[in-house]
């Protein structure tokens, strides 16, 4: 038969209570001393009797041990505060980022022409200016790309002309003189960034009639 644990409660009889206090107090003081000696631990024990009498044990200095405990307690509390502050800061930052994302999504929809029903005239004018600025930037970039392509074709033309001259010199062939129309058309004109570049080259051996 397994017996249940006896519930601990206050000893009602004053004499029995005083005897038990004396025995347990002495046993506790003895255990504190043994712990400090056997384990080289810093131990401080303070006991007040029911009548207010003080009993204490300290392996070194009671005051130094108490001060050490206070320092440790303050250090633990200080270590927890930054964690709480950091968590609070992260929550605020996450909420701020979510708000920014919502605003960006709404702005994106408006730029795509969606969700304009709630926009005022001032907001619509602002959206229009943003779109006009975007179109202007796109056109500038487009013009720049056209110019880069034309420059690339010019460099390719120079390379082909140099290769033609090398081949003519290698086979001792005199290049045909340019006609009046060819001289007038060199260099070719650029009517617009999208103008095609036409190049007439003579490559290979010359055939005489």
C-alpha positions as CSV (number, residue, x, y, z in Angstrom):
1,X,0.0,0.0,0.0
2,X,1.4,3.3,-1.0
3,X,1.1,6.0,1.5
4,X,0.4,9.5,0.3
5,X,2.6,12.5,1.2
6,X,1.9,14.0,4.5
7,X,0.8,17.7,4.1
8,X,3.1,20.0,5.9
9,X,1.5,22.6,8.2
10,X,2.1,24.8,11.2
11,X,2.7,23.1,14.5
12,X,-0.1,24.3,16.8
13,X,1.5,23.4,20.1
14,X,3.9,26.3,21.1
15,X,6.3,24.0,23.0
16,X,6.6,21.5,20.2
17,X,7.0,24.3,17.8
18,X,9.9,25.8,19.7
19,X,11.6,22.4,20.0
20,X,11.2,21.7,16.3
21,X,12.6,25.2,15.5
22,X,15.7,24.6,17.6
23,X,16.4,21.2,16.0
24,X,15.8,22.3,12.4
25,X,17.7,25.6,12.9
26,X,20.8,23.8,14.2
27,X,20.5,21.2,11.3
28,X,20.2,24.0,8.7
29,X,23.2,25.9,10.1
30,X,25.2,22.7,10.1
31,X,24.3,22.0,6.5
32,X,25.2,25.5,5.4
33,X,28.6,25.1,7.0
34,X,29.2,21.7,5.4
35,X,28.2,23.1,2.0
36,X,30.7,26.0,2.3
37,X,33.5,23.7,3.3
38,X,32.9,20.7,1.1
39,X,32.0,22.6,-2.1
40,X,34.0,25.8,-1.5
41,X,30.8,27.8,-1.9
42,X,30.1,31.2,-0.5
43,X,27.1,30.7,1.8
44,X,25.1,33.2,3.9
45,X,22.2,32.1,6.0
46,X,19.9,34.4,8.0
47,X,17.1,33.1,10.3
48,X,14.7,35.0,12.5
49,X,12.9,33.1,15.2
50,X,9.1,33.6,15.8
51,X,10.1,36.0,18.6
52,X,12.4,38.0,16.3
53,X,15.8,36.6,17.5
54,X,18.5,36.6,14.8
55,X,20.5,33.5,13.8
56,X,23.0,33.7,11.0
57,X,25.9,32.0,9.3
58,X,28.4,33.3,6.7
59,X,31.2,31.4,5.1
60,X,33.1,34.7,4.7
61,X,31.6,38.1,5.4
62,X,27.8,38.4,5.7
63,X,27.9,42.1,4.5
64,X,30.1,41.3,1.5
65,X,27.9,38.3,0.5
66,X,24.7,40.5,0.8
67,X,26.3,43.2,-1.3
68,X,27.4,40.6,-3.9
69,X,23.8,39.3,-4.0
70,X,22.5,42.9,-4.6
71,X,25.0,43.5,-7.4
72,X,23.9,40.2,-9.1
73,X,20.3,41.1,-8.7
74,X,20.8,44.5,-10.3
75,X,22.8,43.0,-13.1
76,X,20.1,40.4,-13.9
77,X,17.4,43.1,-13.9
78,X,19.5,45.3,-16.2
79,X,20.2,42.4,-18.6
80,X,16.4,41.7,-19.0
81,X,15.5,45.3,-19.7
82,X,17.4,45.6,-23.0
83,X,15.7,42.4,-24.2
84,X,12.3,43.8,-23.4
85,X,13.2,47.2,-25.0
86,X,14.6,45.4,-28.1
87,X,11.4,43.3,-28.5
88,X,9.3,46.4,-28.2
89,X,11.4,48.2,-30.8
90,X,11.1,45.2,-33.2
91,X,7.4,45.2,-32.8
92,X,7.1,48.9,-33.6
93,X,9.5,48.5,-36.6
94,X,7.5,45.6,-37.9
95,X,4.3,47.6,-37.6
96,X,5.9,50.5,-39.4
97,X,7.1,48.3,-42.2
98,X,3.7,46.8,-42.7
99,X,2.2,50.3,-42.9
100,X,4.7,51.3,-45.5
101,X,4.0,48.2,-47.6
102,X,0.3,48.9,-47.5
103,X,1.0,52.5,-48.7
104,X,3.3,51.3,-51.5
105,X,0.7,48.7,-52.7
106,X,-2.0,51.4,-52.8
107,X,0.3,53.7,-54.7
108,X,1.2,51.0,-57.1
109,X,-2.5,50.2,-57.8
110,X,-3.2,53.9,-58.5
111,X,-0.2,54.2,-60.9
112,X,-1.8,51.2,-62.8
113,X,-5.1,53.1,-63.0
114,X,-6.8,51.0,-60.2
115,X,-8.5,52.2,-57.1
116,X,-8.8,55.9,-58.3
117,X,-12.4,56.3,-57.2
118,X,-11.4,57.7,-53.8
119,X,-8.7,60.0,-55.2
120,X,-9.2,63.8,-55.0
121,X,-8.4,66.1,-57.9
122,X,-5.1,67.0,-56.2
123,X,-4.1,63.3,-55.9
124,X,-5.0,62.6,-59.5
125,X,-2.9,65.5,-60.7
126,X,0.0,64.2,-58.6
127,X,-0.3,60.8,-60.1
128,X,-0.4,62.3,-63.6
129,X,2.8,64.2,-62.9
130,X,4.5,61.0,-61.7
131,X,3.5,59.2,-64.9
132,X,4.7,62.0,-67.1
133,X,8.0,62.0,-65.3
134,X,8.3,58.2,-65.8
135,X,7.5,58.5,-69.5
136,X,10.1,61.2,-69.9
137,X,12.7,59.1,-68.2
138,X,11.9,56.1,-70.4
139,X,12.2,58.3,-73.6
140,X,15.5,59.6,-72.5
141,X,16.8,56.1,-71.9
142,X,15.4,55.0,-75.3
143,X,17.2,57.8,-77.1
144,X,20.4,56.9,-75.3
145,X,20.1,53.3,-76.4
146,X,19.5,54.4,-80.0
147,X,22.7,56.5,-79.9
148,X,24.7,53.6,-78.4
149,X,23.5,51.3,-81.2
150,X,24.5,53.9,-83.9
151,X,27.9,54.3,-82.3
152,X,28.3,50.5,-82.3
153,X,27.4,50.3,-86.0
154,X,29.9,53.1,-86.8
155,X,32.6,51.2,-85.1
156,X,31.6,48.0,-87.0
157,X,31.7,50.0,-90.3
158,X,35.2,51.2,-89.5
159,X,36.3,47.7,-88.8
160,X,34.8,46.4,-92.1
161,X,36.5,49.2,-94.0
162,X,39.8,48.4,-92.4
163,X,39.4,44.7,-93.3
164,X,38.5,45.6,-96.9
165,X,41.6,47.8,-97.2
166,X,43.8,45.0,-95.8
167,X,42.4,42.5,-98.2
168,X,42.9,44.9,-101.2
169,X,46.4,45.6,-100.2
170,X,47.1,41.9,-99.7
171,X,46.0,41.1,-103.2
172,X,47.4,44.3,-104.7
173,X,44.1,45.7,-105.7
174,X,43.4,49.4,-105.9
175,X,40.0,50.3,-104.4
176,X,37.6,52.0,-106.8
177,X,37.3,55.7,-106.3
178,X,34.2,56.9,-104.6
179,X,31.6,58.5,-106.9
180,X,30.3,62.0,-106.5
181,X,27.1,60.7,-104.8
182,X,29.1,58.5,-102.5
183,X,31.3,61.4,-101.5
184,X,28.3,63.6,-100.8
185,X,26.7,60.9,-98.7
186,X,29.7,60.3,-96.4
187,X,29.3,60.5,-93.6
188,X,25.7,59.4,-93.7
189,X,23.1,61.5,-92.2
190,X,21.1,60.8,-89.0
191,X,17.6,61.8,-89.5
192,X,16.5,60.4,-86.1
193,X,17.8,58.1,-83.4
194,X,16.0,55.2,-85.1
195,X,17.5,55.8,-88.6
196,X,19.0,52.8,-90.3
197,X,22.7,52.8,-91.2
198,X,23.4,51.8,-94.8
199,X,27.0,51.0,-95.7
200,X,28.3,50.0,-99.1
201,X,31.5,48.1,-98.9
202,X,33.8,46.5,-101.5
203,X,35.2,43.3,-100.3
204,X,37.1,40.7,-102.4
205,X,39.0,40.6,-105.7
206,X,38.4,43.2,-108.3
207,X,37.1,41.9,-111.6
208,X,38.1,43.9,-114.7
209,X,35.9,44.0,-117.8
